[in-house]
Amino acid sequence: QKEVEQDPGPLSVPEGAIVSLNCTYSNSAFQYFMWYRQYSRKGPELLMYTYSSGNKEDGRFTAQVDKSSKYISLFIRDSQPSDSATYLCAMSAWETSGSRLTFGEGTQLTVNP
Amino acid sequence: KAGVTQTPRYLIKTRGQQVTLSCSPISGHRSVSWYQQTPGQGLQFLFEYFSETQRNKGNFPGRFSGRQFSNSRSEMNVSTLELGDSALYLCASGKEAENSPLHFGNGTRLTVT
């Protein structure tokens, strides 16, 4: 079983829709949670970073973490065609020897005009 | 502020050869990590360097190695290339040693024929 599970999609929504992307994890040591957006032929771009349960909002993006359920979500409001990309969740545990990210496999999102 | 810079962007090598990839982190970032991205396995952690020392290593064979220089720039080397080494190799940098959010470059696309 993978440590981080993410539905690969693809997910297709109309412009203006609210998008919900989710990941579940099994390692209770994970304390830091990130969402990245990756466009074709580009590297992952950091969207959200959080280390506590609850919600964190940044513009049209809201990251939600529920450590008790080992479940994280990313909500995109008023989705735009420019949001079409692959969204990757990532998480890490505190380690005295440094840090390493464990990624979900990514969800491919298409926002249709 | 310049982002993470990776060179070259594309490489084509023959099986059995070796290759060296280069990464310049964001100015002021002292931690550099390397990841391999493939369609089948997603993003997998290779290793992390901080202050010229390898702090963490993923589950890759010894053919994969790296180093970090005093200016935080990093190189990754793959020897005796195999067809399965074809992938996008991503470098990421972070501000502090532990659990700061990582910022990725656009990667080096390696094709082994």
Interface residues (C-beta under 8 A of the other chain):
Chain A: Q31 Y32 M34 Y36 R41 K42 G43 P44 E45 L46 Y49 Y51 L88 A90 S92 W94 E95 T96 S97 G98 S99 R100 L101 T102 F103 G104 E105 G106
Chain B: V4 Q6 S31 S33 Y35 G42 L43 Q44 F45 E48 F50 R55 N56 G58 L90 A92 G94 A97 E98 N99 S100 P101 L102 H103 F104 G105 N106 G107
